[in-house]
Amino acid sequence: MLTDEKGGMGMSSALLRLRECSQQFSSTERGVAERILAEPQLVVDLSVHELAQRTFSSPSTIVRMCSHTGYSGYKEFRRAVTFELARREQTLRNDQKEIQRSDSLEQIIDKITYANILSLEETRDLMDVAVLRDSVALLRRARVIYLFGLGASLCAAKDAYLKFLRLNKLCVINEDWHSQLVQSCNATPQDVALVFSYSGVTSEVITCMKNLKRGGTPMIAITRCIQSPVSDLADLRLYTAANESLFRSGAMSSRMSQLNVVDILFTALANEDYEQSVSQLAKTHIEKQEKNQR
């Protein structure tokens, strides 16, 4: 269950939470959820009885679905969806269409920036504080942090490597997949694996995770908010949202989401031992020497 820091569900991410939880619903509840995700305005416009008629279900089914999503009932869920749609409407002042051949540079700037901002906002809404706290605890006591990821996800893993290194945490990262496979065999239950996979279905990463599972190494996955082999194998999941489409191969907003989660993990870990972290960051700071310009 996803909760905010105060234990509440948070009104700004009802549809994201519904999408994540739908895998655990009954078939009838899942049918209602799919209809809501396709037409969220129905929740705003219809009472629970009217929505039940429209979705060929019953009011009790809808109430159970809301409860399984983490809300006290339809009234609270409806309020959360209304809030979310209102926020989206306010945010959607820019054109959200695909990048077009005819787009000007100004339009490209606006569209890419908007997609990144939206991805970061949705990733924030998906952040489970309890899972984050457990992840920081694992990282803090880990003997070694092993990092896994390929392609664009490897870029995020490298960023994590540099950040944790600044805190004097022993990290291991390899660009070559065969080397990552070897490190998955070498990891122990005293270590932690930090796994990056936006898709959640990268076969090489999954192979490494199966090795880690057999070796008893705890795994934290930074992955997309869907049920996938990566999320199933992980012990803890920090979900990211992204809006990739035409230029998905560029892995733009998904990379921004992953980097944002890395920054959150790094800062939360450093804050656990604030004075020591400040001292360590000062110690590992590399001065930049400016050349005299004559």
N, C-alpha and C positions, 0 to 999 in steps of 0.2 A: 504493500500500500504506500502510495506517495503522500507525504504530508509536508506541510511547511514547518517552519521552526517552532511555531506555537501549537503545532499539532493539528491545525486546520488544513483543509484541502487546497485553499487558495482559489479565488473566484476567477482568475484570469486564464486558466488552462483546462477548463472542463472538457473540451473536445479532444485535447491531446491526451488527457487521462482516460477518457472513454475509449479512444483508439487503442491505448496501451492495454487496458484491462479487458478488452473485448475477447481476447484469446481464452480467457477463463470463464466466459459467460456460457449459459446454456444456449442451445440452438435458437430458441425463441428470443431470448435476450439479445443474442448476437444479431438476429434479423432486425430488431428494433434499433440497435446501435448503428448498424450499417445504414439504415434509412436516415437516422439523425445525422450521421457524418456526411451523408450525401446532401441532405437538406436541413441544416441546423436551424434555419428560420422557423421550421415547424414547431420547435420547442418554444420559441418566443410567442408564436401565434396561437398555439393550441393548449387547451387544458389537458390534464392527464387522461380524461375519458375520451376527449376528441383525438388525442394522439394514439390512444389504444385502438380506436376505430380505424384510423388512417393506416396503422401498421399491422392490422389484423392480429392484435395481441390483447392483453387485458391490463387494466390499471395496476393490478398487483404485480404483473411482470415488469412493468415500467418502474415501479417503486423498488422492486428487488434489484433491477439493473442499476438504478441510481445508488442504492445502498452498496452494491458491489464495487461501484466506482469511487465510493468514499463519501457520499453525500447522505444527509439524514433523510431525504425524500425528494420527490419530484420538485417541490417548491424551491428548495435550495439549489438543486441542479438547474432548474429553469432560470433562476436568478443569475447563476454563474455563467450559463450560456449567453444570456442576454448581455451581461457585462462584457463578455469576450467578443461577441459580434459587434457591439458598440465600439469597442476599442479598435477592432479591425477596420470598421468603417471610417473611423477618424484617421487611422494610419494610412489607409489606402488612398491618399491624395495623389500619389504618383501612379503612373501607368505600370501595371504589373505584368504586361504581356511579355512574351518571349523577345529576346533580342532580335531585332529585324535588320535585314540588310540595309534598309534605308535610315536606320537610327543615326542621329548625329552623335558626336562625341559627348555633348552635354547629356543626351538621353542615356547613353551607355553609362556615364558616371552616376546618374540618378538611379538607374535600374540595378546596377551591381551593388551600389551602396545600400539601397533599400533591401535587396535580398539578403545581404549580410546582416543588416540590423534586425530583420525579421527572424533570421536564423538564431541570432544571439538571444533575442527576447523569448523565443520558444524554448531554447535550451535552458534558459533561466527558469521558465515555468516547469520544466521537467525535472529540475534538480531536486532530488530527495535529500533533505538535510540529514536524516538518520543514516542513509547509505554513505553520504559524504563523510560523516563523522566516523563511521566504521572503516572507510577507506583510508582516512588519515591515520587512524590507529594502526592499521596494518602496515602502512608505509613507514610509520614512525619506528616500529619495532623490528622491521625487516632487516635481515643480515645483508641481503643484496636485493636491489630492485632490477628485475629483468624486464626489458622493454621489447615489445613485439609490434610489428606493423609493416606493411608494404605500400609502395606507391606514395600517394599523398598522405596516407596515414603514417608513413615512416617519417615524414616531415614533422608531424605533431610529436611523434615519439622522440625525435632528436631534440625538439624544444624541451620536452620533459627531462631528457638526459642532462642538458645543460643547466636547467634550473635546479634539479635535485643535487647535482654535483656541487653547485654553489653552497648548498647546505651540508656538504661533506657526507652525503649519502652515497654509498657505493652502488654504482649503476653499471649495467652491462647492456650495450646495444650493438647490433650488427646489421649492416645493410644487406648482406647476402642471406638469402633464405636458408641455405644449408647451414650457415653459422647460427641462425636463429633456432633451427631445429636442434642443433647440438646443445645450445644453451638451454633449451626446454628440457633436454635429458639431464643436464647438470643441476638444474634447480632443485631445491630442497623445501621441505615444509617450513623452514625458518626464513625462507625468502618470500618475495612477492612478485608476481607477474603483472605488469601493466600492459594490457592488450588494446591496440587501436584498430578498429575496423568499422568504417562507416556502414558498409553494406551488411556486415554480419555474416557473410557467406564466403569470404575469401578462403579457399581450400587450404592454402599453405598455413594460414594462421590457425585454422581449425585443427590441422594436424599437430601443430605445436601445442595447442591447448589440450588436446587429448593426452599428449605426453605429460604435460604439467599436471593434469588431473590424476593420472596414474601415479605420479611422484608425490602427490599430496601438497603441491604448491598452491597457495591461495591465489586467485586470479581476480583482478579488477578489470572489467571491460568498459571501454569508452566507445559506445556504439550507437547506432540509430535506434530509435524508439519503436522497434518491432520485435516480434518473436523470431529468433534466428538461431542457428547453431552456436554462434558466438555468445549470444545472451544466455542460451540454455546451459552452456558449459561454464560460464563465469560464476564466481561466488558472489560478487558484487557488480552491479551495473550502474554506470553513470551515463544517462542517455543524452544524446544530442539530437537536435532537429536541424534540418537543412532543406533548402529549396533548390535542388539540382534538377535541371531539365535538359534544354538543348545543349548546353555546354557542360554536361555532367562529367565528361572525361577530364575537365579542368579541375574538378573537385574543389570549387571555390568556397561556397558558403559552408559546406560540410567541414572544410579545413578550419575555417574561422571558428566554428562551434567546438571542434576538438581543442584548438589552441585556447579557447576560453575556459574549457574544463581544466586544462593543464594549469592555467593561471590560478584558477580557484583552488585546485589541489595544492599547488606550491605555496600559495599564500596561507591557506588553512594549516598546512604542515608547519610552516615557519612560525605562525602565530602560536602554536602549541608550546614552543620554547622561545618566547619573543626575544629576550635579552641575548641568548646564545645565538639566535639566528641573525640578529643585527650585527653582532660581533663577527660572525662567520661571513656574512655578506660583505662587510667592510674589509675583512681579511682577503677575500677572493676577488675584490674589485681590481680591475686592470686599468691603470691610469693611461689616458690617451695623451701622448706627447704631441703638442702642436709645433710644427716647424715654423721657424721665423720666416715671415714673408718679407722679402726685401725688394 
